[in-house]
Amino acid sequence: MEFLPTIFYFLVTIGILVLVHELGHFLAAKLFGMRVDRFSIGFPPRAFGKKIGDTDYCVSWIPIGGYVKIAGMVDESFDTGFLGEDPKPWEFRAKPIWQRMIVICAGVTMNALLAVLIFWGLIFYQGKTVRPVTEIGYVAPESPAARVGLKVGDVIQSINAKSVAYWEDVDNFVYTDALSGELTIDVKRSGQLLTVTVPQSLMATILEDRFGLYPRGVAALVTNLETGKPADQIGLKAGDIILKINGEPISFHQLQETVKRYAGKEISMAWSRDGETKEARVKPTEDGKIGVAFIPVYTGPVEKIRYSLFAALPEGIKDAWVMSWLNVKAIYQILVGNVSLSKSVAGPITIAKIATRSAEVGVISFLGFMALLSMNLAILNLLPFPALDGGHAMFLVYEAVFRREIPNKVKIALQQVGFVLLLVFMAFVLYNDIIKF
């Protein structure tokens, strides 16, 4: 029955985002006296709805988008019946360019505003939790970080000349600057300042996977145990965090080597479970193993930064701006071939899975995911591609510059080609989702 909650959260997420987006077009059109013939959540065929005044408010069967049909506009409906008549005062084509541009951009504006409002509310409600450390506690083997020579104990001073105070700064700057194609990291090692340059050849790996750095204070979180092995025999369980060996604190990168050093010899091990510390003696096998799989988890100090209602607003705007800039950079990296398209796009199945997972974690997590998706939707719709808002905006830019409209036959042809390409892209995304499912 897990399928039903997944469908539910997908429909809720997409439904809210589409409603907000189309509401922007609808309200802007009404503001300037344009007639709206249809307001649809979902794509045709129409499922049900009610006509109020001139507008048919409905829900359609294909739940992957929505549309607002504005009178006198050449759009994805390919309605051309009005072209043989003179423009009516209530039609889109009869209004000045600046009004039409506002109507076209109102959808992405609403999605951006939704993201800002969610970020603002979340920051005001819970503040920001940061890790006040810039010292490297673990470098994943064979990762880009390991390949450029970063080591445990290095203290990161700056990234691309931008100083860092928290590990969140490290994570953010590494990713955002990798999108720009340039990455230099200044570190202090044994009292000496060093500059590490990450080559262009590693940027795609960073963007598609991870850089491979973890802060000081990461411990070993048990994820799996081999039945009958020493760890299983002493009652260790998945979710436990290993704290000490022979009374000494043990960090993530030390665990495997330390256990191997005591091959065949009994040691004491302490671990944490639900805030309670447990301890037992365990004897590693002759090849230095206790039969556990583990991943790094941060257990070091954290700081909570609180914001007033008004102070949280610029932070929310900043988060939305960073998110949008990341999207723009990511799209650029895809276009120039530095990042794989198949590894960068997510379709309805992935969105449904993440929406469900975030909802299960809690309302805060779900809202955060919705804000992220809303910003993504805004950026994608701004792309200058026929059948998207950005394509319509480009038609208007052409009209403003050359003082004449693009011929309607050309508009319709471009819309048709764009719509077909959009369907092909959606099919690719869905296929990509299925093979990764």
Secondary structure, DSSP 8 states (H G I E B T S, - for coil): -THHHHHHHHHHHHHHHHHHHHHHHHHHHHHTT--EEEEEEEEEEEEEEEEETTEEEEEEEEEEEEEEEETT---TT---GGGGS---TTSGGGS-HHHHHHHHHHHHHHHHHHHHHHHHHHHHHH-EEE----BEEEE-TTSHHHHTT--TT-EEEEETTEE-SSHHHHHHHHHHHHHHT--EEEEEETTEEEEEE--GGGHHHHHHS---EEETTEEEEEEEE-TTSHHHHTT--TT-EEEEETTEE--HHHHHHHHHHTTTS-EEEEEEETTEEEEEEE---TTS--SEEEEEEE-S--EEE---HHHHHHHHHHHHHHHHHHHHHHHHHHHTTSS-HHHH---HHHHHHHHHHHHHH-HHHHHHHHHHHHHHHHHHHTSS-TTSHHHHHHHHHHHHHHSS---HHHHHHHHHHHHHHHHHHHHHHHHHHHHH-
